[in-house]
Amino acid sequence: MKKILYKLSLRYHYPMRSDNLNNVMKLNRFLANPLIIALKIILMDAGIFFLLNFIINVLKNLRNLYGLKFDMYQLVTEHHFREEGLLGKIYLAFLIFIVVFNLISIYKTLISFNSKDINKGTSGTSRWTTVLELDKQFKAVPLYPSSVENGENKTNYFVGKPGSIISRWRDNLYIDTQLCNNLWLGTTRSGKGELYVFPTIDVCSRAEKIENRPSLILFDPKLELYKSAKERLEKRGYKVRLVNLDDPTKSAGYNPLYIATQYFKNGQIEKAQQAAKTFAFGIYNSNNDMQEPIWKNTATDLFTALIIANISDCLKMDEELNKKRRAALKYKQENFEELEDDEEAKSLAIKRWEIFRKNITDDEDIFMRPEITCIPGDVEFKEINLNEKNINCFSVINFFKELCDRAALQADGDKSKMEKKAETMLDTYFNQRPPLDFAASLYSSIKSAGDRTKGSVFINMQSSLSIFLLNNVAKMTAENDIDFEEIGYGKQPVAIFMGIPSEDRSNHFLATTFVAQVYQYLFQLSKSRNGKLSRNVRFILDEFGNMPKIENFSGFVTVCLGIGMSFDIFIQSYNQLKNKYGDESDTIMENCSNRGYILNNGNESTEEFSKLLGNKTMIEVQRSGTRFQTSKSYMESTKEVRLMLPSDLQVLKEGETVLYRGAKRTDLSGASIRSYPVINEYLEGLYFRTKIIVFFKVIIRRLRKDRLYINDLERKAKFAEQYEREKSKLQSYLGTALLYRYQYMASDFPNPTEIKFDDICNESREHIDYSKRVNNPEAVAKYLSKKIADGDEQ
């Protein structure tokens, strides 16, 4: 029964703008309604028929007028269709007259009153998608995240895949389940998070099967999303992590050099080189400044060379170390076997081994300890990576700085001499590398430059890397404890929130770097497998327009859907996107299937979105006549107008949004459709009886002392104020306007201002000592010298 009532509400409801009603000359349109025309024809035909019967029967029964019989019912209803002769012919002629009369009447009514006969869409055919069409085209899921059953809070999971929020009708949300990119336009305080981000997190995590729940990467400028959603997502099977640029000591570990290191370890040297260069390029090109390209390019090359050299040296030093350890283990296990006949010595060796094994630290190598001469034969060899942990940004910068500092000591305060020494030391370091070494090749172009140019390159490189020298950032980037593969291929969905400081933009590039690296790593991983991720990944990027540029982002949105990744981009104006991405912005916008409008006060953005919605042909009525003339003449004509004017877009009510759909071309059954825009709106008005019901509800509430309190005025609302508030809420609910988080999901996603960050955050970098994770120039120089001596050119 509930389902039947829901379906009926889709057809019969209060009037809304999305019904595409013609409000001009309503009486005329009412008379042109086919049902009204049919009713009018039936009544007219019946009246004429009865009148004809009356006349004929009166003429036939004239003698009865003065006689004894006179039956009025018989006079009206008795007919003579089957009679032969004159009467039969009269009725046949009458029948033909009635048919012709009906056709002429219908034709004149439609020509005079029906808008379709004049409105042929010659100036535009755009219109709104009706709620009935929404129900046929999009999947409906429960609006409320949970419900109470038997006193317990139960999540309202739904069958199938989640998707993008399109609209709402009563207690259901309509979602687009096809993977697509979305671009949302909303100025500050327009409700982007409350209307779309929170509900999107909720819908994505409510898919019944855990394999259908996508991993989420979210920009979280105020950490409100993390505080409100963390506990709920964990209960729904998500692994929740926080990369906190606002307070890096309370963050997961994120090492930007991790991807390049993994590629290098797996023998994918070219990918490692490209990953390092992409990261360096992002740092020096994150802002659209006017610096000459040569300085950006040389700084990029120098930093890339240092990164690759650092990775290569550390991994090969670990390789050499593990070779020695393996040999030491083999030698000491052989010593232990020689004690086979001496049980006492054997027992003593085992005890000695156990004591050292229990007291050894992670930074020590037990196999190489001189105090241990014998190791039991059942001890298995495990590789250690003491030098790999030194691959991080702080270590790379410190390595460069160490060379410069040593040059300064040898220069005795002479600046020019110090620069010369620093250049010589760097030259020596890269000269010691094999001839075909990638890092050495990058540095060669800088090495050939003049002393002054080289000094400028060094300064320019260091100035953009100072962020990594901060204590908290160094702790966060010292190691990586986020499994990138798990994001797209794990058994458990992952949600990674990125806390972004609003008052300091110096480390914002790390957020865009993280997004780019996750995308690129998963893209490469999918290519090596079946070309598609086993779990969809959704990037929800709030304040995207305020973040540094992501290099080749237009390429990301062009191909991401095919491998199972999508982007939800939130910007404040189209100019934000155009200023940041230039010509790329058109490609980015065109590859966003859904382009939504929440609210914007700028003329350019509203004008552009208004054009995007298209034009419609409207009937315009003109009235003519003298001032006091009672019989005015009316003339109808067609006119081209925007489906929604820019001025109308600027005055949307809370919860009202507009959506342009660019790629939805079939309904749920697979039938082809035309993709018209969607408006989420309030009812245009309420019927009088509904207003009366609201009126008495407010009276009852006030009698129960349930009065609305107005915070801004610090007083209770007057009756008229509370009445208008309740009426507005009803118009919103009975329409298609979206609801704010606090209106319907506060029990599952509580108000973030009521949650203390420290109470829910379990991430910490306080234990990290980044000073012990640095590469030692002397050890590296010794290693390279040995390699040269051994004649190793690889």
HELIX and SHEET records of a PDB file:
HELIX    1   1 LYS A    2  ARG A   11  1                                  10    
HELIX    2   2 ARG A   17  ASP A   19  5                                   3    
HELIX    3   3 LYS A   26  LEU A   31  1                                   6    
HELIX    4   4 PRO A   34  LYS A   60  1                                  27    
HELIX    5   5 LEU A   62  LEU A   65  1                                   4    
HELIX    6   6 MET A   72  THR A   77  1                                   6    
HELIX    7   7 LEU A   86  PHE A  113  1                                  28    
HELIX    8   8 SER A  115  ASP A  117  5                                   3    
HELIX    9   9 VAL A  131  GLN A  137  1                                   7    
HELIX   10  10 LYS A  192  LYS A  192  1                                   1    
HELIX   11  11 GLY A  193  VAL A  197  3                                   5    
HELIX   12  12 PHE A  198  CYS A  204  1                                   7    
HELIX   13  13 ILE A  210  ASN A  212  5                                   3    
HELIX   14  14 GLU A  224  LYS A  235  1                                  12    
HELIX   15  15 TYR A  258  LYS A  265  1                                   8    
HELIX   16  16 ILE A  269  TYR A  284  1                                  16    
HELIX   17  17 PRO A  293  GLU A  337  1                                  45    
HELIX   18  18 GLU A  343  ASN A  359  1                                  17    
HELIX   19  19 ILE A  366  MET A  368  5                                   3    
HELIX   20  20 GLU A  388  ASN A  390  5                                   3    
HELIX   21  21 CYS A  393  ALA A  411  1                                  19    
HELIX   22  22 LYS A  415  ASN A  431  1                                  17    
HELIX   23  23 PHE A  438  LYS A  447  1                                  10    
HELIX   24  24 ASP A  451  SER A  463  1                                  13    
HELIX   25  25 SER A  466  LEU A  469  5                                   4    
HELIX   26  26 ASN A  471  MET A  476  1                                   6    
HELIX   27  27 PHE A  484  TYR A  489  1                                   6    
HELIX   28  28 HIS A  508  LYS A  527  1                                  20    
HELIX   29  29 PHE A  544  ASN A  546  5                                   3    
HELIX   30  30 PHE A  553  ILE A  563  1                                  11    
HELIX   31  31 TYR A  574  TYR A  581  1                                   8    
HELIX   32  32 GLU A  584  GLU A  590  1                                   7    
HELIX   33  33 ASN A  603  LEU A  613  1                                  11    
HELIX   34  34 PRO A  646  LEU A  649  1                                   4    
HELIX   35  35 PHE A  688  LEU A  703  1                                  16    
HELIX   36  36 PHE A  719  LEU A  734  1                                  16    
HELIX   37  37 ARG A  741  TYR A  744  1                                   4    
HELIX   38  38 PRO A  752  GLU A  754  5                                   3    
HELIX   39  39 PHE A  757  ILE A  760  1                                   4    
HELIX   40  40 TYR A  770  LYS A  772  5                                   3    
HELIX   41  41 PRO A  777  ASP A  790  1                                  14    
SHEET    1   A 3 LYS A 139  PRO A 142  0                                        
SHEET    2   A 3 ASN A 172  ASP A 176 -1                                        
SHEET    3   A 3 SER A 164  TRP A 169 -1                                        
SHEET    1   B 2 SER A 146  GLU A 149  0                                        
SHEET    2   B 2 GLU A 152  THR A 155 -1                                        
SHEET    1   C 9 LYS A 239  ASN A 244  0                                        
SHEET    2   C 9 VAL A 494  GLY A 499  1                                        
SHEET    3   C 9 SER A 215  ASP A 220  1                                        
SHEET    4   C 9 VAL A 537  LEU A 541  1                                        
SHEET    5   C 9 MET A 565  ILE A 571  1                                        
SHEET    6   C 9 ASN A 182  GLY A 186  1                                        
SHEET    7   C 9 ASN A 594  LEU A 599  1                                        
SHEET    8   C 9 THR A 657  ARG A 661 -1                                        
SHEET    9   C 9 VAL A 678  ASN A 680 -1                                        
SHEET    1   D 2 ASN A 615  SER A 624  0                                        
SHEET    2   D 2 SER A 633  ARG A 642 -1                                        
SHEET    1   E 2 TYR A 709  ILE A 710  0                                        
SHEET    2   E 2 ARG A 715  LYS A 716 -1                                        
END                                                                             
